[in-house]
Amino acid sequence: MSVYQQRRQRKSEKENKSSINNSRTKAKKSKAQEEYAEVTGNIKENIRADNRNYPETLATEAEEAAHQNRKRTFSHSPIK
């Protein structure tokens, strides 16, 4: 997931949270709470997926740098 998509999701999460806090009736509040829970769940899933994929992408970048003899890129990677 790209950074821009994550920012859009977080912005919608904040909007949903403010709509929960600003709603006056219980029906609107519960509906807003359901929407907020769904958006928050999606964001958390994406964060977990990014955290799982990050070491793999670093490893592949390091392997590519090693094959192309780019020592600077390879030496700056945190996985050693």
NORWO-V938361 format. One line per field, one symbol per residue. phi: phi as a letter, one per 30 degrees, with the letter a starting at -180 (. if undefined). psi: psi as a letter, one per 30 degrees, with the letter a starting at -180 (. if undefined). Layout:
phi=???
psi=???
This chain:
phi=.ddddddddddddddddddddcdccddddddddddddddddddddddddddddddddddddddddddchcdddddddddb
psi=kleeeeeeeeeeeeeeeeeeffkeleeeeeeeeeeeeeeeeeeeeeeeeeeefeeeeeeeeeeeeefghieeeeffkfk.
